């Protein structure tokens, strides 16, 4: 069953990475190619979330829950996979609900920031999964430099908490400023 998880996970990774690329292109351009790519973002995100949910379930079926939770690396991977799936689901809902408004004013930059953070979560979840499968990558070393030893800790590092607070305050501030401008 583990092989199926490894095969299934490439689909949400590819779909979310392409969605990020299209969001980047649309953020930086209002040209005809960018506006045509914009129309594919919601379907890409939807397919990514569906494929991510399938891969997540296959991951839970592949290994016993007790085995995954016995290891800090397994717990960290499950945590990051859960956050990643939830986060990209949130981006899907935002993109679907906002539609064209997503590209007005500072909203485009907020969406780009959200998508970039989603790619970071996806990268870390994949790195942890690769480490579980016996294929660690250099990203583990980068995460270690940021204060998170993926093989022994099961918590949200303080730097991550502070980063979440700072980003949240910035995003709320941008949202309030844009709300005043459009009111």
Phi, psi and omega in degrees: 000330180300325178298322180295322176297314181297323177287319184291329187290339180293334182291308178295326178300311181295315183295317180290324177294319178293319177300317177300315180300317179293323176296318177299312180298316182291328177295321185272348185216149173243016181292176185294321178297315181297319181289330175289320178295325180305323183291345180263354185296311181297313176300321177298315179295319179297312178298322178297318179293317179297315179294323178296320179295319178297313180297322179297313179296318178298324177296321178290329179279337186288322184233145178299139180303320181296327178289316180297318183279350178283340183251134175301323179295318177297317178296317179298319180295315179298318179298311182293323178295321178294313178299317182298311180297316179296319183294313180292331174295319177298318179297320177301312181298317178298312181297320180292316183286323184279326180057230182295333180297339181298338186255010180266134175057223184285348181302324180299322181287325176297314180297320177297317178297317178298315181294322178296320177294323176299320177294322178297315177300315180299318180296316180292317178300317179294321178297316178296319177296319177297321177295321177297324181277000179089017179234069181294155180238177178293341178297327177302321178293321178296315178298321178298321178296332179276002174100014182239107176274104189292341182272348185226349184251153175219075180197171175267118181301149181304321179300320179295317178299316179295320178297318178298319179295312181298312180297319179298316179296318179298314181294320177296318178299315178297317180298315179295319179297316180292325178296318178295320181295323184268356182274000000 
